[in-house]
Amino acid sequence: MLSFPQSRPRYKRSGTGLRPVQGHPVGASKQRETELTVDIKDGALEAALSKSSHKPRIAIVHDYLNQRGGAERVVAALHGMWPDAPIYTSIVDYGKLLPELKGADIRPSWMQKLPGVLKRFKMYLPFYAGAIESFDLGGYDIIISSSSAFAKGAKKGKGALHVCYCYTPMRFVWDFDRYTEKETIPFPLKYILPFFIRRLKKWDIDTKDRPDYYIAISTVVQKRIKAVYGADSAVIFPPVEAGRFKPSGKAGVEPLQGEFYLIVSRLNAYKCIDIAIAAFNKLKLPLVIAGEGDYKDALQAIAGPTIKFVGHTADNELDNLYSTCKALIFPGEEDFGLTPLEANAAGRPVIAFMGGGTIDTVIHGQTGLFFKERSADSLMESVTAFESGKYKFDTANIRAHALGFDRAVFARRMRAFVEEKYREKGSIKGV
């Protein structure tokens, strides 16, 4: 592990520097993106950095820690990389923290004391930006913001480095109509929301230059950052706990494995689970849906007899569902999407909507199948093709693909990026 010098001494750069690298991890899609990585030869950079025992002061800033999702898994990974870094966030629900964050130094804002904020967090939308800006981060050398909304607006101290790991520019601001189409919005907020959306758009643009560098979670987000903020960004895929999942059965080409298809998701309106329910109602094939969310009652109301809701599942139960399903169904358009790769890590293929992050993570005919239109008919067509046995999926190759997105890969790329940018910033300032 590399250590950072607080004094940032001068040293030669022979054999080191940023270079563009084309391509994805093992078995990646033909649609490529350029990533930035650090080429360290002969240990020159490590030797130079290790001359000092001092490390820079690092702070992690995250929007809110009130659920368990992909963004929170990233925060857990960042905490694992820099365990001494405090985590600043607007609010925290300690009952919903991932186990890896239980002992972390989490510092919520003044919003934590607002009445009912954990249950009615959407009602407090106008306050999050101010909460993030209220943090005094002047004593830190490096700020790493984990942001899908507000964390990128954190104010750094003079001379500090701010790297924003960006899940997307504010979806509810820049894609407001689609985001709120099926969402249940509290009554008072429904009528004042358009006014605050205009203000948030202005705030989002006004604060776009607070990060020194952006890192996008996928190529689609990279393009969105360029379109909204006019900023370039590197792509570093989020961490997948690929080692946790194990295939069931022998390696090699296998027949259809389980008797059911699987969805693993928060049950929110924009996840498009209603499309999958409509498709499987018509197909009369078994579908298991694991997850909880505000949209659960509405989904259960339209589900036929072949569809089963199992709610929140313990890790060992989820692992078993992944490894024994026929395939994972992924009907929504996500900015990245962890569950397709978790299913792949368990050796199972995916049937996914062709859009968003799946362009980076699914290889049609090798690790899964795409459906091209966001409709029940389009999904049914791909499920029928899967059922026909036309495609043969190799468990070992599917798993190898997922391992290319493992947490260790994320940590290596993230650490290299931050260290290089920190060193460059010190060199520019002549420190």
C-alpha positions, -999 to +999 in steps of 0.1 A: +000+000+000+013+034-009+017+061+017+012+098+009+039+124+020+023+154+038+052+176+028+050+164-008+088+164-016+101+168-051+112+137-071+118+126-106+089+113-127+109+089-148+087+060-159+055+073-144+025+092-156-010+089-169-017+070-200-050+061-217-060+025-216-086+011-239-110-016-229-128-033-201-120-061-177-121-098-187-146-105-214-157-069-217-181-054-243-169-043-277-182-008-268-151+006-252-143+036-231-111+053-223-100+050-187-072+068-169-048+048-149-013+052-135+017+034-150+042+028-121+075+013-133+102-001-111+084+011-080+096+047-086+064+064-074+060+040-044+096+046-034+093+083-036+060+084-016+073+061+011+101+084+020+078+102+045+058+084+072+032+112+072-001+108+054-024+135+041-056+142+059-084+127+040-122+132+043-150+113+026-182+132+018-214+113+009-249+126+001-268+106+028-264+072+046-301+062+050-303+030+029-282+001+017-274+004-020-247+005-046-235+040-035-232+029+001-211-001-010-188+024-026-185+043+006-178+011+024-150+004-001-136+039+003-137+034+041-118+001+036-091+019+016-088+049+040-102+037+074-090+068+093-109+092+070-140+105+086-172+102+066-193+134+064-229+131+054-262+150+056-280+123+076-273+087+088-297+059+097-275+038+120-300+010+118-294+007+080-256+009+079-237-018+061-217-039+085-184-025+071-195+010+082-206+001+117-173+012+133-166+041+109-162+077+120-194+091+106-202+127+111-238+137+101-248+174+096-272+195+116-300+179+096-297+148+118-316+166+145-345+176+124-378+160+134-386+128+115-358+133+090-351+096+087-386+087+079-396+118+058-362+125+043-378+136+009-396+164+027-363+180+036-350+182+000-344+220+002-319+216+030-294+190+018-272+214-003-268+237+027-260+208+050-232+196+028-218+231+024-219+236+062-191+211+068-158+226+078-133+207+056-105+232+057-082+209+077-081+182+050-056+177+022-079+154+001-117+154-002-133+124-019-169+131-025-193+102-033-221+120-051-253+115-070-267+149-058-251+171-032-218+158-020-199+172-050-207+207-036-186+202-005-162+231+001-125+222+003-097+242+020-071+262+002-047+240-018-066+208-011-075+182-037-112+173-043-120+142-063-157+135-070-168+099-076-200+107-095-228+083-099-247+108-120-255+145-121-287+150-100-312+127-117-342+143-101-331+177-114-318+169-149-343+141-157-371+154-135-402+142-155-390+107-159-377+104-123-410+116-108-433+099-133-442+071-110-428+084-077-451+091-047-443+127-038-455+140-004-484+165-007-467+197+004-436+190-016-455+183-048-465+219-052-433+236-042-409+211-058-407+228-093-395+260-076-368+242-057-358+222-088-350+255-106-329+266-076-311+232-074-303+234-111-286+267-106-268+254-074-257+223-093-241+244-121-227+270-097-208+242-078-197+221-107-161+234-105-157+226-068-143+191-076-108+193-092-115+160-110-146+138-117-146+100-119-177+085-136-191+051-127-198+042-163-195+055-199-231+067-200-224+088-168-191+100-183-211+114-213-237+129-189-211+147-168-197+162-200-231+173-212-243+188-179-211+201-163-188+204-194-162+185-175-140+156-186-139+125-164-122+092-160-142+060-157-137+037-127-164+010-123-179+006-089-168-023-067-185-057-069-181-082-041-174-108-068-155-132-044-185-135-022-206-153-048-200-189-059-214-208-088-236-239-081-226-270-100-196-278-122-178-254-144-183-255-181-213-253-204-244-262-184-281-266-191-306-241-176-299-245-139-329-234-118-367-234-121-371-196-116-360-163-128-348-137-104-350-099-097-329-083-070-338-047-065-352-019-044-389-018-052-390+018-065-411+030-094-382+039-117-368+004-116-393-008-142-402-040-123-438-036-135-425-044-170-410-077-158-442-086-139-463-079-170-440-101-191-439-130-167-477-128-161-481-135-199-453-161-201-466-179-169-430-185-159-418-184-122-402-151-111-388-144-077-385-108-066-361-100-037-362-066-022-382-039-004-394-005-014-422+021-016-436+005-047-440-030-033-478-028-027-484-016-062-463-043-077-479-071-057-513-058-068-505-066-105-485-098-099-499-131-111-496-165-094-462-174-108-446-143-092-433-145-056-420-116-034-395-127-008-387-093+006-354-085+022-330-115+021-300-123+043-267-126+025-266-164+025-302-165+011-294-141-016-263-160-025-284-191-030-310-173-051-283-160-074-265-193-079-297-214-084-318-191-107-321-196-144-311-160-150-313-125-135-339-102-150-327-065-151-355-044-166-345-009-156-320+015-170-293+021-143-263+043-143-242+012-136-261-017-119-244-041-095-268-070-096-261-082-131-224-086-121-233-103-088-254-128-107-224-133-131-201-138-102-224-167-092-221-180-127-256-171-139-264-151-170-285-119-172-314-107-193-311-070-192-325-038-209-298-025-233-291+009-219-272+027-192-245+008-173-254-026-189-237-014-221-204-017-201-212-048-181-233-073-202-219-091-233-248-102-254-247-140-260-218-146-236-227-132-202-264-126-209-290-113-233-302-078-240-338-067-248-338-034-267-372-018-259-384-009-224-416-030-228-430-063-217-431-076-253-394-069-258-385-086-226-407-116-234-389-120-267-355-123-250-368-146-223-383-169-250-350-169-268-333-178-236-357-206-229-352-221-264-317-231-255-302-213-285-276-197-263-250-217-244-235-199-214-202-210-199-203-206-161-165-202-158-164-174-184-193-156-169-177-156-135-143-145-149-160-115-165-175-105-131-141-109-114-128-081-136-151-057-116-141-070-082-136-047-052-098-051-053-098-038-089-118-008-079-095-001-049-063-004-071-077+020-098-092+045-073-060+047-052-038+051-082-059+079-095-061+098-062-024+094-055-014+106-089-036+136-088-025+145-053+012+143-064+005+163-095-012+190-075+018+192-052+042+194-081+022+222-097+023+242-065+060+236-062+057+221-027 
